[in-house]
């Protein structure tokens, strides 16, 4: 017997058992490696791009719990789940998507991390010119940074206006755009304030690319990168807690959806299910265009779903597109308030 997704019940049962088995397993005992997977080819492509750009150092790439480049160390960590389709599926189910899924997206993240690695290998972040262009390296990292989506002082690469998060990210993003052979950066950014940052990347690569690095990472303590815990424990550490949302919005939700006090619309889709079905795309779009931390956006959308369920709101099948547009516009407005006014509702 098949359900509406096209998967048989036995297939779902098989996957459920396999999923639980994988969640219980220790990551270090899964035998994961980059060699022999499609990721190995992408790492080789990164090295080819670096060599073509005049950078002789081939940064070591290893499996980590996230995309990373240890502070001050020119090595690149990629998420462990990328080398196993089953683990990537678990990532998508728990995190509602994979941060970099296609080959081009993964290459984009590899270029970004290579930017960090190049910065650390030659200690560019200690130079006065780097500070003047990108800002103080010592500036604290903040997940809830407030970007300016329309600023032309930063390149646009990783979603969420990531170059605006920190000077180190600004350099890494500039490097990634400069390294990408398809970015056409000279034309795309010629009138932007960040153009001088791209020219700086080109200049320092010409100066240092064929020289021995100041830091190689050979003496790095790799024990700090071990993952001696289960896949389930990884997600307990990774999945951020949701923010509490005040119960302001019942009236607005009733304007977007349909109340059914007399039970005449039972055949209509519950609004809570409708919101859940579109949550991933809504969170992704709002987080990208506003720059608000995706956890905060998800908290807001989850709150809408909970309240819609409590209020027994439903969706008129003739108005699903309008309901989605209204919900997206409403949520975006609240998120912009959160960024620039400090709260979802301006009091």
C-alpha positions in Angstrom: 0.0 0.0 0.0 1.3 3.5 -1.0 0.6 6.7 0.8 0.2 10.1 -1.0 4.0 10.7 -1.1 4.5 7.6 -3.2 6.5 5.7 -0.6 5.2 2.3 0.6 4.5 1.7 4.3 7.3 -0.9 4.3 9.7 1.7 2.9 8.8 4.1 5.7 9.2 1.4 8.3 12.6 0.4 6.9 13.8 4.0 6.9 12.4 4.6 10.4 14.5 1.7 11.7 17.6 2.7 9.8 17.2 6.3 11.0 17.0 5.2 14.7 20.0 3.0 14.3 22.1 5.8 12.8 21.0 8.3 15.4 22.2 6.0 18.2 25.6 5.4 16.5 28.8 7.1 17.6 29.9 9.4 14.7 33.5 8.3 15.0 32.4 4.7 14.6 30.6 5.2 11.3 33.8 5.0 9.3 33.0 8.2 7.4 35.7 9.6 5.1 36.0 12.0 2.2 38.0 9.6 0.0 35.9 7.8 -2.5 32.9 10.1 -2.3 31.7 12.9 -4.6 33.0 15.3 -2.0 36.6 14.2 -2.8 36.0 15.5 -6.4 34.8 18.8 -5.1 37.8 19.2 -2.8 40.1 18.4 -5.8 38.2 21.1 -7.8 38.8 23.6 -5.1 42.5 22.8 -5.1 42.6 23.2 -8.9 40.9 26.6 -8.6 43.4 27.7 -5.9 46.3 26.6 -8.1 44.9 28.3 -11.2 44.6 31.5 -9.0 48.3 31.3 -8.0 47.9 29.7 -4.6 50.2 26.8 -4.1 49.0 25.7 -0.7 46.4 22.8 -0.7 44.5 23.3 2.5 43.6 20.1 4.3 39.9 19.3 4.3 38.5 17.1 7.0 35.1 15.9 8.4 33.7 18.1 11.2 30.4 18.7 12.9 29.9 21.9 10.7 31.4 24.1 8.1 34.4 25.6 9.8 38.0 26.8 9.8 39.5 26.7 13.3 40.5 30.1 14.5 44.0 30.9 13.2 44.5 27.5 11.6 44.5 27.0 7.7 42.5 23.8 7.6 38.9 23.3 6.4 36.1 21.4 8.2 33.1 20.1 6.2 29.9 18.6 7.8 30.2 14.8 8.3 26.7 14.2 6.9 27.7 15.3 3.4 29.6 12.0 2.7 26.5 9.8 3.5 23.1 10.2 1.8 21.4 8.7 4.8 23.0 11.2 7.2 22.2 14.0 4.8 18.5 12.9 4.9 18.5 13.0 8.7 20.1 16.5 8.5 17.4 17.6 6.2 14.6 16.2 8.3 15.9 17.6 11.7 17.2 20.9 10.5 14.6 21.4 7.7 17.1 21.4 5.0 20.8 21.0 4.3 22.9 24.2 4.5 24.8 23.4 1.3 23.3 20.6 -0.8 24.1 21.0 -4.5 27.7 20.7 -5.8 27.8 24.4 -6.6 26.6 25.3 -3.1 29.2 23.0 -1.6 31.9 24.5 -3.8 30.8 28.0 -2.7 31.2 27.1 1.0 34.6 25.4 0.3 35.7 28.7 -1.4 34.5 30.6 1.7 36.4 28.4 4.1 39.5 28.6 1.9 39.3 32.4 2.3 39.5 31.9 6.1 42.4 29.4 5.6 44.3 31.8 3.3 43.8 34.6 5.8 45.1 32.5 8.6 48.0 31.0 6.6 49.5 34.4 6.0 48.2 36.2 9.1 46.6 38.9 7.0 44.2 39.7 9.8 47.2 41.2 11.8 48.1 43.8 9.1 47.0 47.4 9.1 45.7 47.3 5.6 43.4 44.4 6.3 42.0 46.2 9.4 41.3 49.3 7.3 39.4 47.4 4.7 37.5 44.8 6.7 37.5 46.1 10.3 39.0 44.8 13.6 39.5 41.0 13.7 38.9 41.2 17.5 35.3 42.3 17.0 32.9 39.8 18.8 30.9 37.3 16.8 27.2 37.7 17.0 24.6 35.3 15.5 21.9 38.1 15.7 23.8 40.7 13.7 21.8 43.3 11.9 22.6 43.4 8.2 21.8 46.0 5.7 20.4 44.0 2.7 21.0 46.9 0.3 24.5 47.8 1.3 27.0 47.7 -1.6 30.0 47.6 0.8 29.9 43.8 0.9 29.8 41.1 -1.6 26.8 38.7 -1.8 27.6 35.1 -1.5 26.4 32.9 1.4 22.7 33.6 2.1 21.9 36.0 5.0 24.3 38.8 4.0 27.0 36.8 5.7 29.8 39.1 4.8 28.3 41.7 7.2 28.5 39.3 10.2 32.2 39.9 11.1 35.4 41.3 9.4 36.8 37.7 9.1 33.6 36.7 7.3 33.8 39.8 5.1 37.3 38.7 3.9 36.3 35.1 3.4 33.2 36.1 1.4 35.3 38.5 -0.7 37.9 35.7 -1.3 35.1 33.3 -2.3 33.7 35.6 -4.9 37.1 36.5 -6.2 38.1 32.8 -6.5 34.9 31.7 -8.2 35.7 31.5 -11.9 32.1 32.2 -12.8 31.5 35.2 -10.6 32.5 37.9 -13.1 33.4 40.0 -10.1 35.1 42.8 -12.1 31.9 43.6 -13.9 29.4 42.7 -11.2 31.0 44.7 -8.5 32.8 47.5 -10.4 30.6 50.3 -9.0 30.3 48.8 -5.5 32.1 49.9 -2.3 33.4 46.4 -1.8 35.3 46.4 -5.1 38.4 47.6 -3.3 38.2 44.5 -1.1 38.2 42.3 -4.2 41.2 44.1 -5.6 42.9 43.7 -2.2 42.3 39.9 -2.4 43.8 39.8 -5.9 46.8 41.8 -4.8 47.7 39.8 -1.7 47.3 36.5 -3.6 49.8 37.8 -6.2 52.2 38.8 -3.4 51.9 35.7 -1.2 50.2 32.9 -3.2 53.5 31.2 -4.2 55.3 31.8 -0.9 55.5 29.5 2.0 52.7 30.1 4.6 53.4 31.5 8.0 51.0 28.9 9.5 50.6 25.5 8.0 48.3 23.7 10.5 50.7 20.7 10.7 51.0 21.0 14.5 47.2 21.5 15.0 45.8 19.4 17.8 43.3 17.2 15.8 41.8 15.7 19.0 39.8 18.9 19.3 38.0 17.9 16.1 37.0 14.4 17.2 33.3 13.6 17.4 33.1 11.0 20.2 29.3 11.2 20.5 26.2 9.9 18.7 24.5 11.4 15.8 21.5 12.1 18.1 23.7 13.9 20.6 25.1 16.0 17.8 21.6 17.3 17.0 20.9 17.9 20.7 23.9 20.1 20.7 23.2 21.7 17.3 19.4 22.3 17.2 19.0 25.8 18.8 16.2 26.5 21.3 13.2 28.4 20.0 12.5 31.9 21.3 9.2 32.6 23.1 6.8 34.7 21.2 4.2 36.8 22.9 0.5 36.0 22.0 0.0 39.2 20.0 -1.1 37.9 16.7 -4.4 36.0 17.0 -6.4 38.7 15.3 -4.0 39.0 12.4 -4.0 35.3 11.8 -7.8 35.4 11.8 -7.6 38.0 9.0 -5.3 35.7 6.9 -7.1 32.4 7.5 -10.7 31.4 8.2 -12.3 30.8 11.6 -14.8 28.0 11.7 -16.9 28.4 14.9 -19.7 26.2 13.6 -17.6 23.4 12.1 -18.8 24.0 8.5 -15.3 24.0 7.0 -13.9 20.6 8.2 -12.9 19.7 4.6 -10.7 22.7 4.4 -7.0 22.3 5.3 -6.2 23.3 8.8 -4.1 26.5 8.8 -1.5 24.9 11.2 -0.8 22.1 8.6 -0.7 24.7 5.8 1.9 26.8 7.7 3.9 23.7 8.6 4.0 22.7 4.9 5.3 26.0 3.8 7.5 26.7 6.9 10.8 25.8 5.3 10.5 28.1 2.3 9.1 30.9 4.4 11.9 30.7 6.9 14.5 30.5 4.2 13.1 33.4 2.2 12.6 35.7 5.2 16.0 34.9 6.7 17.7 35.5 3.4 16.1 38.8 2.6 16.0 40.3 6.1 19.1 38.8 7.5 17.3 37.9 10.7 18.8 34.8 12.4 16.8 31.8 11.0 16.1 30.4 14.5 14.1 33.6 15.3 12.2 33.4 12.1 11.4 29.8 12.7 10.2 30.6 16.2 7.8 33.1 14.8 6.4 30.8 12.2 6.1 27.9 14.7 4.1 30.3 17.0 1.8 31.1 14.1 1.2 27.3 13.6 0.5 26.7 17.3 -2.0 29.6 17.5 -3.7 28.6 14.3 -4.2 25.1 15.7 -5.5 26.4 19.0 -7.9 28.7 17.1 -8.9 26.0 14.7 -8.2 28.3 11.7 -8.5 26.8 8.2 -7.5 27.7 4.6 -10.1 28.4 2.0 -8.9 26.2 -0.9 -9.7 29.0 -3.4 -7.4 31.4 -1.5 -4.3 29.3 -0.7 -2.0 31.6 -2.8 -3.4 34.8 -1.2 -3.1 33.2 2.3 0.6 32.3 1.7 1.4 35.8 0.3 -0.4 37.5 3.2 1.4 35.2 5.8 4.8 35.9 4.1 4.2 39.7 4.1 3.0 39.7 7.7 5.9 37.6 9.0 8.4 39.7 7.0 7.1 42.9 8.5 7.3 41.5 12.0 10.9 40.3 11.4 11.9 43.7 10.1 10.5 45.2 13.3 12.6 42.7 15.3 15.8 43.7 13.5 15.5 47.4 13.6 13.2 48.1 16.6 14.2 45.2 18.9 10.8 43.5 19.0 8.2 42.0 16.6 5.6 44.7 17.6 6.5 48.4 17.9 5.0 49.5 21.1 
